[in-house]
């Protein structure tokens, strides 16, 4: 949903579309935290406070209201849909479509995440079917992530909104954005202007084609050969250098919400042992790894916040000083571990094997394995590469926790609520819950879970930041991950083929969402986008949505919700709404 940059179910993105697990194709893949985190604990102080109304970001007293009992609604949001807001077939967007989204999230078999939506007590029409009144059982601070980009369903497109698991496999039949999807298959998708679009930002070019390109080398070759007009690869100096000889290729680089990390799956396997997990993590010299792998990519420093980028919610001291090889040895020996005949750590006659999974074809991650595995083996850890293709990693093995050590990039939305969906106890996918949830580390810390849920119910930004930082500190204590780098975003495009604000949204969580504003410079009647990962299906509620490239190429371009994200990390109201939603704390 936290948007993976997304068998068993995906661990990731999109119910509220916020870590996108998406990927830069076979070469580079990410996880998207797409779903805003839920708040399932009662917010006693908030529910006892006087009723207030929030509109346009300012909070004022709501005249004539009284405090609701704690067991009743704690918050109410009233959404007024624009009168001219319609789907591409001209039918009006109404409360039924909001209700369909809610029912599908909560009822669909294999729903990626219910976070946020599970706090809804009721969703009803207000004064008309163009007004949606939603009541919540808790105060839910990250409400802007609900019913957001990619998170609204056209009710009459489904036989039963309560379970759409069998729908939207190879076609996406509705749109309320400037473009609609004419066709999709394994080789390409074709978009044409939505003639019933009601916003001012109409489609400029008569046709947009998206095509899969398996790896960075193929993308660059296609761009240089003018087969594609635009690509969005994970940045590397080699990529920029490869196109430097073509004066018609522009390269734009931005730093945003992307971060890479090493993750320890601790629900089962060797890292279920906290001593072994800590010793393993302390045996990885992040500074040396940074110099070996990341310095050639871009200037900067190792990321030490945790699973978040620098800003209000980042404490840069949290993951400093993680390397302690001597301490790791002492820790293991004190717990009864000894070296076996092969020099690997063993306990009670058992030598654990650590399966390190990355997506095959990702040269940077494979280079990281090639660098670290010999060092870890020399330190006594039996580590083996256990890789598979991107679809296997992000749509099967991560959601089912079928790995020991993972490495991927996450694309985070503006609000840190994605942490709740990705790191709380109740979001661990299991057979019992049909592998629902985005906590693909299998980490359960009750104190951190409580802090994250409390953060979701905390309106005050400073107080919320302290709760987030406290939860991330628990991640360090329990050695859930090792953050490595805030990864730059890059867009490359042919100035002789495409024009307009091509690089204006590269830093946006919604990536190149503004392609409707791009112009056809060479007059061939189309814009061609090279995609680094191709979705296996088109359902925005199930595992299909675990890839950032799914939401970038399908969900975001076709479905407008209440808010969009911006390139500077904010939320903005969309043309779907007649006015800012009214938020009442009851």
C-alpha positions in Angstrom: 0.0 0.0 0.0 4.2 2.4 3.3 4.1 2.8 -1.6 7.2 -1.5 -2.4 9.9 1.1 -6.1 4.4 -2.8 -4.0 0.8 -17.3 -4.9 0.6 -15.3 -1.8 -0.4 -11.7 -1.4 1.7 -8.6 -1.9 3.0 -6.8 1.0 2.4 -3.4 0.0 0.9 -0.7 -1.5 -2.2 0.6 -2.4 -5.2 0.5 -0.5 -4.6 4.1 0.5 -1.9 4.1 -2.0 0.8 5.4 0.0 5.0 2.4 0.4 4.8 1.7 -3.2 6.6 -1.6 -3.9 7.4 -0.9 -7.2 10.2 -1.3 -9.1 12.6 -0.2 -11.5 12.2 -3.2 -13.6 14.2 -6.3 -13.7 17.1 -4.0 -12.9 15.9 -2.2 -9.9 12.9 -2.9 -7.8 11.2 -1.2 -4.9 8.5 -1.7 -2.4 5.8 0.9 -2.2 4.1 1.7 1.0 0.9 2.6 -0.5 -1.5 2.2 2.2 -2.0 4.7 5.0 -1.7 3.2 8.4 -4.8 2.5 10.5 -5.5 3.6 14.0 -7.1 0.7 16.0 -6.7 1.9 19.5 -9.0 4.3 21.2 -7.8 7.8 21.4 -9.2 8.7 24.8 -7.9 12.3 25.0 -9.0 13.1 21.5 -12.5 11.7 22.0 -13.0 13.6 25.2 -11.9 16.9 23.6 -14.6 19.3 22.5 -15.8 18.9 18.9 -13.8 20.8 16.3 -14.0 21.2 12.6 -11.0 21.2 10.4 -11.2 22.8 6.9 -8.3 23.7 4.7 -5.8 22.7 7.4 -7.2 25.0 10.1 -9.1 23.7 13.1 -12.0 25.7 14.6 -14.8 25.0 17.1 -17.8 23.4 15.5 -20.8 25.3 16.8 -23.8 23.3 18.0 -22.0 20.0 18.4 -21.5 17.9 21.5 -18.8 15.4 22.5 -19.7 11.9 21.4 -19.4 9.0 23.8 -16.1 7.2 23.5 -17.9 4.1 22.2 -19.4 6.1 19.4 -17.8 8.0 16.5 -14.6 9.9 17.4 -14.3 11.7 14.1 -16.5 12.6 11.2 -15.4 13.7 7.7 -17.9 15.2 5.2 -16.8 15.0 1.5 -18.6 17.1 -1.0 -18.1 15.7 -4.5 -18.0 18.2 -7.4 -21.3 18.4 -9.2 -19.5 17.9 -12.6 -17.4 15.0 -11.4 -18.1 12.0 -13.7 -16.5 8.8 -14.8 -15.3 8.4 -18.4 -18.7 7.1 -19.5 -20.4 10.3 -18.3 -22.0 8.7 -15.2 -21.8 10.7 -12.0 -19.3 10.0 -9.3 -21.3 9.5 -6.1 -21.3 8.2 -2.6 -21.8 4.7 -4.1 -18.3 4.8 -5.5 -16.8 5.7 -2.1 -18.9 2.9 -0.6 -17.6 0.4 -3.2 -14.0 1.3 -2.4 -14.6 0.8 1.3 -16.5 -2.5 0.8 -13.8 -3.8 -1.6 -11.0 -3.0 0.8 -12.7 -4.6 3.8 -14.3 -7.6 2.0 -12.1 -8.7 -0.9 -10.3 -12.0 -0.5 -6.6 -11.2 -0.6 -7.1 -7.4 0.2 -3.6 -6.1 0.7 -4.4 -3.9 3.7 -7.4 -2.5 5.5 -5.5 0.1 7.4 -7.4 3.3 7.9 -10.5 1.9 6.4 -10.9 -0.4 9.4 -11.5 2.6 11.5 -14.6 3.6 9.6 -17.8 3.1 11.6 -20.2 4.2 8.8 -20.2 5.6 5.3 -23.4 7.2 4.2 -24.9 9.8 1.9 -25.4 13.2 3.3 -27.7 15.8 1.9 -27.4 14.2 -1.5 -25.6 11.3 -3.3 -22.9 13.9 -4.0 -22.1 14.2 -0.3 -20.2 11.5 1.6 -20.3 11.4 5.4 -17.8 9.0 7.0 -17.6 8.4 10.7 -14.5 6.9 12.4 -14.2 5.1 15.7 -10.9 6.8 16.4 -9.3 10.1 15.5 -7.4 9.3 12.4 -4.7 11.8 11.7 -3.5 10.5 8.3 -7.0 10.7 6.8 -5.8 12.4 3.6 -4.4 9.0 2.5 -7.9 7.4 2.4 -9.8 7.5 -0.8 -6.7 8.9 -2.4 -5.1 8.5 -5.8 -5.9 5.0 -7.2 -8.3 4.4 -4.4 -11.8 4.9 -5.7 -13.9 2.3 -7.4 -16.7 2.8 -9.9 -19.5 0.9 -8.2 -21.4 -0.2 -11.3 -18.3 -1.7 -12.8 -18.6 -4.6 -10.4 -21.2 -7.3 -9.7 -20.3 -7.3 -6.0 -18.1 -4.6 -4.4 -17.7 -6.8 -1.3 -15.3 -9.0 -3.1 -13.6 -7.9 -6.3 -10.7 -10.4 -6.2 -11.7 -11.9 -9.5 -12.1 -8.5 -11.3 -9.7 -6.3 -13.1 -7.3 -9.0 -14.2 -6.4 -7.8 -17.7 -8.5 -4.7 -18.2 -9.3 -1.5 -16.2 -12.7 -0.4 -17.4 -13.1 3.1 -15.9 -11.3 6.4 -15.4 -11.9 9.8 -13.9 -8.5 11.2 -15.0 -7.5 13.0 -18.2 -6.7 9.6 -19.9 -8.6 6.3 -20.1 -7.1 2.9 -20.8 -8.0 1.6 -24.2 -6.1 -1.7 -24.0 -3.5 -3.5 -21.9 -1.6 -6.7 -22.5 1.9 -8.1 -21.7 3.4 -6.0 -24.5 1.9 -2.5 -24.1 -0.8 -0.4 -22.7 -2.6 2.4 -24.7 -4.2 5.5 -23.3 -6.5 7.9 -25.1 -8.1 11.2 -23.8 -11.1 10.9 -21.5 -13.6 13.1 -23.3 -15.7 13.4 -20.2 -12.9 14.5 -18.0 -14.1 17.4 -15.8 -10.9 19.0 -14.6 -8.9 21.8 -16.2 -5.7 19.7 -16.7 -7.0 17.9 -19.8 -5.0 15.5 -21.9 -2.7 17.3 -24.4 -1.6 14.4 -26.6 -4.0 12.1 -28.4 -2.2 8.9 -27.5 0.1 7.6 -24.7 1.7 4.2 -25.0 3.5 2.4 -22.2 5.8 -0.5 -23.0 7.8 -2.8 -20.7 11.6 -2.7 -20.8 13.3 -5.5 -18.9 16.4 -3.7 -17.6 18.2 -0.4 -17.6 20.4 -1.3 -20.5 17.3 -2.0 -22.6 15.6 1.2 -21.5 18.7 3.3 -22.4 19.0 1.6 -25.8 15.4 2.2 -26.5 15.7 5.8 -25.6 18.8 6.4 -27.7 17.1 4.6 -30.6 14.0 6.9 -30.2 11.8 3.8 -29.6 10.6 5.4 -26.3 10.4 9.0 -25.3 10.7 8.8 -21.6 12.2 6.4 -19.0 12.2 6.5 -15.2 15.1 4.3 -14.0 16.8 4.3 -10.6 19.7 6.6 -10.9 23.3 5.6 -11.6 26.2 7.6 -13.0 26.5 4.9 -15.7 22.9 5.7 -16.8 23.7 9.4 -17.2 27.0 8.7 -18.9 25.3 6.3 -21.4 23.2 9.0 -22.8 25.7 11.9 -22.5 26.6 11.7 -26.2 23.0 12.4 -27.4 22.2 16.1 -27.1 18.5 15.4 -27.4 18.4 13.4 -24.2 17.7 15.3 -21.0 18.5 13.9 -17.5 16.7 15.1 -14.4 17.7 14.0 -10.9 15.7 14.5 -7.7 15.9 13.3 -4.1 12.6 12.4 -2.5 10.9 9.6 -0.6 12.9 6.7 -1.9 15.1 4.8 0.5 16.9 1.4 0.4 17.4 -0.9 3.3 18.4 -4.4 4.4 15.5 -6.2 6.1 15.6 -9.1 8.5 12.6 -11.5 8.3 12.1 -12.6 11.9 8.8 -14.5 12.0 10.6 -17.7 11.2 14.1 -18.9 10.1 17.5 -17.9 11.5 16.5 -14.3 12.3 13.7 -15.4 14.6 16.6 -15.8 17.1 17.2 -12.2 18.4 20.8 -12.9 19.4 21.7 -14.3 16.0 19.8 -11.4 14.3 21.6 -8.7 16.3 25.0 -10.3 15.8 24.4 -10.6 12.1 23.4 -7.0 11.8 26.3 -5.8 13.9 28.6 -7.7 11.5 27.7 -5.5 8.5 29.8 -2.4 8.2 27.3 0.0 6.7 29.9 2.8 6.1 32.1 0.4 4.1 29.1 -0.9 2.2 28.1 2.7 1.5 31.6 3.5 0.1 31.6 0.4 -2.0 28.0 0.5 -3.5 26.5 3.9 -3.1 29.3 6.5 -3.4 29.7 5.7 -7.1 26.0 6.4 -7.5 25.7 9.9 -5.9 27.2 12.1 -3.3 25.6 11.8 0.2 25.8 10.0 3.5 24.3 6.7 4.7 20.7 7.0 5.8 20.5 6.7 9.6 16.8 7.6 10.2 15.4 4.2 9.7 12.6 3.4 7.2 12.0 7.1 6.5 13.8 9.9 4.8 15.2 13.0 6.5 12.6 15.5 7.7 10.3 16.1 10.7 10.0 12.4 11.6 13.7 11.5 11.2 16.2 11.1 14.1 19.5 10.7 12.3 21.1 9.2 15.4 18.8 6.2 15.6 20.8 3.9 13.2 24.3 5.4 13.8 27.0 3.1 15.0 25.4 -0.2 14.1 28.7 -1.9 13.2 30.4 -3.8 16.1 32.1 -7.0 14.9 33.8 -7.7 18.2 30.5 -7.2 20.1 28.8 -9.6 17.7 31.3 -12.3 18.5 30.9 -11.8 22.2 27.1 -11.8 21.9 27.1 -15.1 20.1 29.6 -16.8 22.3 27.8 -15.7 25.4 24.6 -17.3 24.0 26.3 -20.7 23.4 27.2 -20.3 19.7 30.4 -21.9 18.4 32.1 -22.2 15.0 31.5 -25.5 13.2 34.1 -27.3 11.1 33.4 -24.9 8.1 33.9 -21.9 10.3 30.1 -21.0 10.5 28.3 -20.2 13.7 26.4 -23.2 15.1 24.3 -23.9 18.1 23.0 -27.2 19.5 24.5 -28.9 16.4 22.5 -26.6 14.0 24.2 -24.2 11.5 21.6 -21.9 10.1 21.6 -20.9 6.5 20.7 -17.3 5.7 18.8 -16.9 2.4 19.4 -13.5 1.0 16.8 -12.5 -1.6 17.0 -9.7 -4.1 15.3 -9.4 -7.5 17.4 -11.1 -10.2 18.9 -8.7 -12.7 19.3 -5.8 -10.3 23.0 -5.2 -10.7 23.4 -3.0 -7.7 21.9 -5.5 -5.3 23.7 -8.4 -6.9 26.9 -6.4 -6.5 26.0 -5.8 -2.9 25.6 -9.6 -2.4 28.9 -10.2 -4.2 30.6 -7.7 -1.8 29.0 -8.7 1.5 28.4 -12.4 1.3 32.2 -13.3 1.4 32.6 -10.9 4.3 29.7 -12.3 6.2 30.9 -15.9 5.6 34.3 -14.9 6.9 32.6 -13.6 10.0 30.9 -17.0 10.4 27.5 -16.6 8.8 26.4 -19.1 6.2 24.8 -16.7 3.8 23.6 -17.7 0.3 22.1 -15.7 -2.5 18.5 -16.8 -3.1 17.2 -14.6 -5.8 14.3 -14.6 -8.2 12.6 -12.3 -10.7 10.9 -9.1 -9.6 7.3 -10.5 -9.8 8.4 -13.5 -7.7 10.1 -11.2 -5.1 7.4 -8.5 -4.7 4.2 -10.4 -5.4 5.0 -13.8 -3.9 7.9 -14.1 -1.5 7.8 -10.8 0.4 4.1 -11.1 1.2 4.5 -14.7 2.3 7.7 -14.0 4.3 9.6 -16.5 2.2 13.1 -15.1 2.7 15.5 -14.4 5.5 17.4 -11.3 4.4 15.9 -8.9 1.9 17.0 -5.7 0.1 14.8 -3.3 -1.7 13.8 0.4 -2.2 10.6 1.7 -0.7 8.8 4.8 -2.0 7.1 6.5 0.8 4.2 9.0 0.6 4.2 12.3 2.4 2.5 11.0 5.6 4.4 8.5 7.8 1.3 6.5 8.4 2.7 3.9 6.0 4.8 2.8 9.0 1.7 1.5 10.7 0.8 -0.7 7.8 4.4 -2.0 7.4 5.6 -2.5 11.0 2.7 -3.2 13.4 2.0 -6.6 14.9 -1.5 -7.0 13.4 -0.2 -6.4 9.8 2.0 -9.5 9.7 0.8 -11.7 6.8 0.0 -15.3 7.9 -1.9 -18.3 6.6 -4.6 -17.6 9.2 -5.3 -14.1 7.8 -4.9 -15.2 4.2 -1.5 -13.3 4.1 -3.1 -10.0 4.6 -1.0 -7.1 5.8 2.2 -5.4 4.8 4.5 -6.2 7.6 6.7 -8.5 5.5 9.5 -8.5 8.2 7.2 -10.4 10.6 8.3 -8.0 13.4 6.0 -7.6 16.4 6.9 -5.1 19.1 3.8 -4.2 21.1 5.2 -0.9 22.3 6.1 0.2 18.8 2.7 -1.0 17.6 1.0 1.1 20.2 3.1 4.1 19.4 2.4 3.9 15.7 -1.4 3.6 16.3 -1.3 6.5 18.8 0.6 8.5 16.2 -2.2 7.9 13.7 -4.7 9.3 16.2 -2.5 12.3 17.1 -3.2 15.6 15.4 -0.4 17.6 17.0 2.5 17.3 14.6 5.3 17.6 17.2 3.7 15.0 19.4 3.1 12.8 16.5 6.8 13.1 15.5 7.9 12.0 18.9 5.7 8.9 18.7 7.1 8.0 15.2 10.7 8.5 16.4 10.0 6.3 19.4 8.6 3.5 17.3 11.6 3.7 14.9 13.9 3.5 17.9 12.3 0.2 18.8 13.2 -1.0 15.3 16.8 -0.3 16.1 16.5 -2.1 19.4 15.1 -5.2 17.8 17.3 -5.0 14.7 14.4 -5.1 12.2 16.4 -3.4 9.4 19.6 -1.6 8.4 18.8 1.5 6.3 21.4 2.3 3.7 20.6 5.3 1.4 18.1 7.9 0.4 17.9 7.0 -3.2 17.8 9.6 -6.0 15.0 9.6 -8.6 15.9 10.1 -12.2 13.9 10.8 -15.4 15.5 10.7 -18.9 13.6 11.9 -21.9 14.1 12.9 -25.5 13.6 16.6 -26.0 13.1 16.0 -29.7 10.1 13.7 -29.0 8.4 15.0 -25.9 8.0 18.5 -24.3 6.2 20.3 -21.6 6.8 19.8 -17.8 8.3 16.3 -18.2 10.4 16.5 -15.1 8.0 18.5 -12.9 6.7 15.5 -10.9 9.6 13.2 -10.8 10.0 13.7 -7.1 6.3 13.1 -6.5 5.1 9.9 -4.8 2.8 9.6 -7.8 5.9 9.9 -10.0 5.2 11.1 -13.6 1.5 11.6 -12.9 1.4 14.8 -15.0 2.1 13.0 -18.3 -1.3 14.4 -19.5 0.4 17.8 -19.8 3.3 16.5 -21.9 3.4 17.5 -25.5 4.1 15.6 -28.7 7.1 17.5 -30.1 7.9 15.4 -33.2 4.3 15.2 -34.4 4.0 11.4 -34.4 0.8 11.6 -32.5 1.9 9.8 -29.4 4.2 9.7 -26.3 5.9 6.5 -25.5 6.9 5.7 -21.9 9.3 2.8 -21.1 8.3 1.0 -17.9 10.8 -0.9 -15.8 8.3 -3.3 -14.4 5.1 -4.6 -15.9 2.2 -5.6 -13.6 0.8 -9.1 -13.8 -2.8 -8.0 -13.2 -4.7 -4.7 -12.8 -6.6 -5.1 -9.5 -5.9 -2.2 -7.1 -7.0 -4.0 -4.0 -5.1 -7.3 -4.3 -1.5 -8.3 -4.9 -1.4 -6.5 -8.2 -1.0 -3.3 -6.4 2.3 -4.3 -4.7 4.4 -2.7 -7.4 5.1 1.0 -7.7 5.1 0.5 -11.5 1.6 -0.8 -11.2 0.3 2.3 -9.5 2.4 4.6 -11.7 1.1 3.1 -14.9 -2.4 2.0 -14.0 -3.9 3.1 -10.7 -2.6 6.6 -10.4 -3.1 7.7 -14.1 -6.7 6.3 -14.1 -8.3 7.0 -10.7 -8.4 10.3 -9.0 -9.3 10.4 -5.3 -9.8 13.2 -2.8 -6.2 14.2 -2.6 -3.2 14.0 -4.8 0.4 14.2 -3.6 2.8 16.9 -4.8 6.5 17.0 -5.8 7.3 18.9 -2.6 5.8 16.2 -0.4 2.4 17.7 0.4 -1.3 16.8 -0.3 -3.5 18.9 -2.6 -7.2 18.7 -3.2 -8.2 17.3 -6.6 -11.0 18.4 -9.0 -13.1 15.5 -7.7 -14.0 17.6 -4.7 -16.2 20.7 -4.6 -14.4 21.9 -1.4 -12.0 20.9 1.3 -13.5 18.0 3.3 -14.8 19.1 6.7 -13.2 17.1 9.5 -14.9 17.1 12.9 -13.3 15.7 16.0 -16.2 14.6 18.1 
